[in-house]
Amino acid sequence: MPRKQKKHTLLYFPKRKMNTKASQVPSFHIREVPIHGDTILAPMDGYSDWPFRSLCRELGSAMSYTEFIKVEKILSRSKQPAKRMYFTEPERPITFQIYGDDPELILRAALQIQENNPDVIDLNMGCPAKTIADRGAGVGMMPTPIKIARTFRKLVKNLRVPVTGKIRLGWDRKKNYKLIARIVEEEGGSLIAVHGRTKEQRYAGNADWDAIAEVKSLVKIPVIGSGDVKTVADIDRMKTHTNVDAVMIGRGAIPNPWIFSRLDRDQVPPEMLKQTIRKHLARCVDFYGDEDGSRLFRKNAVQYVMMQHLTRDERKEILKTRPSAEFLELLEKIYDSPIIPQPAIP
Ligand SMILES: Cc1cc2nc3c(=O)[nH]c(=O)nc-3n(C[C@H](O)[C@H](O)[C@H](O)COP(=O)(O)O)c2cc1C
């Protein structure tokens, strides 16, 4: 946990995209929870932790999703869930995302974390990792629609917060996303997020935006589209193509959290870039401590400087473990080198 609770000052928040709740009509609701805005940082294990999530929220992401949390860990004495569920009030609306394969355990874990006062609880039905999917959790739930129905029925009946689900298109080519979307809606789910790939595809090929559009036309609850939104133009393209209520941005936001302010990476003024990066590193150190914070930040640092003209040695330097103050000095030196526009995504 951060040692001191700090009030967050917004370093940069472009006026035209300011999400001041009072002045705006919500874009949509998750049951009674109003959502202001149409771009949302995707839940990403290892990335959408509090330091990054809160930054993206300040830059314009319309709400926060935690990294997914294993229900067995919630029900044990593990310290990990508390770390993942940590949030600050300005981040609201906040969704806690969980995964599991047993409806009863999922319910018990959800009831427990509801005490931490999230706005929404989301069930992950999309993770393709072998250790998770093969035991019937994550996307491993999709081949068992009856289990999904049972789980949603239990959650919706017993939780006071809205329950949502995040799915893929199915396990393999026999895609069943339409059935699952209907089940989520019929059992009282309040929103469905769809990553337009199957488990078999993992992250290969293009996300199928036609399928996302099908889900949107099939259900009345809000739909979030996920997959391959990397630029500001992509946000509008996905919205037009699918008519979704909001667009989730995952990998594209890692090197460019400013996408939530509708800026492509090559449009980010150098001073803003430095301010955000300093702030990100400071939050990592605050949240994880100096050693772990700067170690964990290295993966972000490498992505932030992807568009700088880096030598091999500079790249290696970034990946070396060092105290945060030294790290910052190094990064600032690199950021002062010229930016050359390149595709922002690996
Ligand atoms: C490193 C990584 C971790 C992820 N972890 C999660 C997760 O914890 N929960 C989840 O629902 N999806 C997770 N996803 C999937 C993303 O939320 C998103 O649906 C997917 O990356 C496609 O969107 P993108 O093309 O914008 O990255 C993860 C993706 C990546 C790349």
PDBQT file of the ligand as one rigid body, heavy atoms in Angstrom, charges set to zero:
ROOT
HETATM    1  C1  LIG A 401      -0.455  -8.647 -20.584  1.00  0.00    +0.000 C 
HETATM    2  C2  LIG A 401      -1.951  -8.813 -20.679  1.00  0.00    +0.000 A 
HETATM    3  C3  LIG A 401      -2.666  -9.141 -19.533  1.00  0.00    +0.000 A 
HETATM    4  C4  LIG A 401      -4.058  -9.283 -19.587  1.00  0.00    +0.000 A 
HETATM    5  N1  LIG A 401      -4.739  -9.554 -18.448  1.00  0.00    +0.000 NA
HETATM    6  C5  LIG A 401      -6.105  -9.563 -18.463  1.00  0.00    +0.000 A 
HETATM    7  C6  LIG A 401      -6.861  -9.673 -17.255  1.00  0.00    +0.000 A 
HETATM    8  O1  LIG A 401      -6.316  -9.735 -16.137  1.00  0.00    +0.000 OA
HETATM    9  N2  LIG A 401      -8.212  -9.702 -17.374  1.00  0.00    +0.000 N 
HETATM   10  C7  LIG A 401      -8.868  -9.614 -18.591  1.00  0.00    +0.000 A 
HETATM   11  O2  LIG A 401     -10.092  -9.633 -18.644  1.00  0.00    +0.000 OA
HETATM   12  N3  LIG A 401      -8.170  -9.501 -19.731  1.00  0.00    +0.000 NA
HETATM   13  C8  LIG A 401      -6.817  -9.443 -19.692  1.00  0.00    +0.000 A 
HETATM   14  N4  LIG A 401      -6.127  -9.241 -20.861  1.00  0.00    +0.000 N 
HETATM   15  C9  LIG A 401      -6.880  -9.021 -22.128  1.00  0.00    +0.000 C 
HETATM   16  C10 LIG A 401      -7.139  -7.539 -22.357  1.00  0.00    +0.000 C 
HETATM   17  O3  LIG A 401      -8.016  -7.014 -21.389  1.00  0.00    +0.000 OA
HETATM   18  C11 LIG A 401      -7.715  -7.258 -23.754  1.00  0.00    +0.000 C 
HETATM   19  O4  LIG A 401      -8.992  -7.839 -23.865  1.00  0.00    +0.000 OA
HETATM   20  C12 LIG A 401      -6.837  -7.796 -24.875  1.00  0.00    +0.000 C 
HETATM   21  O5  LIG A 401      -5.470  -7.474 -24.637  1.00  0.00    +0.000 OA
HETATM   22  C13 LIG A 401      -7.233  -7.244 -26.254  1.00  0.00    +0.000 C 
HETATM   23  O6  LIG A 401      -7.185  -5.857 -26.266  1.00  0.00    +0.000 OA
HETATM   24  P1  LIG A 401      -5.930  -5.000 -26.869  1.00  0.00    +0.000 P 
HETATM   25  O7  LIG A 401      -5.769  -5.391 -28.302  1.00  0.00    +0.000 OA
HETATM   26  O8  LIG A 401      -6.394  -3.569 -26.696  1.00  0.00    +0.000 OA
HETATM   27  O9  LIG A 401      -4.729  -5.336 -26.060  1.00  0.00    +0.000 OA
HETATM   28  C14 LIG A 401      -4.744  -9.122 -20.821  1.00  0.00    +0.000 A 
HETATM   29  C15 LIG A 401      -4.005  -8.799 -21.971  1.00  0.00    +0.000 A 
HETATM   30  C16 LIG A 401      -2.635  -8.634 -21.905  1.00  0.00    +0.000 A 
HETATM   31  C17 LIG A 401      -1.878  -8.274 -23.153  1.00  0.00    +0.000 C 
ENDROOT
TORSDOF 0
